[in-house]
Amino acid sequence: MPTIDATISSRLIFAIALTAVTLVAEIIGGIWSNSLALLSDAGHVFLDLFALVLSLAAIKLAAQAPTEQHSYGWHRAEVLASLINGLTVFLMAIAILFEGSKRLFSPEEVQTTPMLVIALLGLVANLIAAKGLHGHSHDDLNVRSAFLHVLGDAAASVGVILGALLMRYTGWYQADPLISIAIGLLILTGAWRVLREAIHILMEGVPRGLSVEQVAAHIREIKGVLDVHHLNVWSVCSHILALSAHVEIEPEFDGERGRLMHAIEHELQHNFHITHTTIQFDCSACSGGPLIKELNHTERQSGCKHEHN
């Protein structure tokens, strides 16, 4: 039987193929029908196609072993790709909004028949792709993200279909730029979300939806743990969370560090999906020595003073 990763990969590849065909069809159909709405939807499909490719790449990168030069492997490549993609699509959305605003005051005739046919094909392709991803969308965050992207494409296709029908039976061609502006705003929102998340990860911010205080509180509840300090939580990429901490243990549990490590790792993985941990145990009552100070971006007192003549 194929592994879960192999099954997810095959579903993603199928969704990528369908989305790519939809993208090409909408670009050709948009030029043929002179529909800015269809071309705008193609921009939205491009954003989601990239998200699907990133989801597949994340699974492949996770299988690559770390090397001496890349101790985390290639997981951060996903974040860099997201940053570049977000910037590109952000500019694309601005161009769509600009062109839509121009056409709003100078509407152009649109051939609604090819526009309607292409939008219907896009909707069918999106629904098929969504059905293929739905089975794993509840137990895999990566697939869930891809599934929601495909549903967003389907919703945009419905908007284009309604616009084509409206223009076909009323001749109100302002509907085309209005739909394109709406899709442009949707793309702009998606691009900003991608950019914000990529920058947040690169700045090693605390993963969204996760509280450092809550994590510390769960660790303190473990029998034998006295306190937690120097706690840092960050994302290696969109699906790997990492943590480093100093854990103060009670003196009578100094000989049970292995059990404590296992208990802490289980707690972190089960409650917060944190799978990469670096934990240092401290027992100040055992050694009587000082603990390591917090990381501070200031000059040290020794060796950092400048001499003045």
KAUR-V58360 format. One line per field, one symbol per residue. ss: DSSP state (2 for helix, 1 for strand, 0 for the rest). phi: phi as a letter, one per 30 degrees, with the letter a starting at -180 (. if undefined). psi: psi as a letter, one per 30 degrees, with the letter a starting at -180 (. if undefined). A space follows every 10 residues. Layout:
ss->???
phi->???
psi->???
This chain:
ss->0002222222 2222222222 2222222222 2220022222 2222222222 2222222222 2200000000 0000022222 2222222222 2222222222 2222200000 0222222222 2222222222 2222000000 2222222222 2222222222 2222222222 0002222222 2222222222 2222222222 2200000000 0222222222 0000111111 1111111001 1111111110 2222222222 2222222222 2201111111 1102222000 0000000000 000000000
phi->.ddddddddd dddddddddd ddeddddddd dddicddddd ddddddeddd dddddddddd ddddddbddb dcicddeddd ddddddddde dddddddddd ddddcbdcdb dddddddddd dddddddddd dddeecdccb dddddddddd dddddddddd ddddddddcb iddddddddd dddddddddd dddddddddd dddhddedib cddddddddd dddjccabbh dbbacdadbb cbbbaccdcd edcddcdddd dddddddddd cbhdccbbbc dbbdddcidd dddddbdbdd dcibdcdbd
psi->kkleeeeeee eeeeeeeeee eeeeeeeeee eefhjeeeee eeeeeeeeee eeeeeeeeee effkkllefi fgbgefeeee eeeeeeeeee eeeeeeeeee eefefiklkk jfeeeeeeee eeeeeeeeee eefeegffgj eeeeeeeeee eeeeeeeeee eeeeeeeeff gjffeeeeee eeeeeeeeee eeeeeeeeee efghlkkkgk keeeeeeeef fkkfkelklh kkklkeafgj klkklkjklk efgfgheeee eeeeeeeeee fggjfjkjkk kkiefefgll lkllkkilkl ekggkkkk.
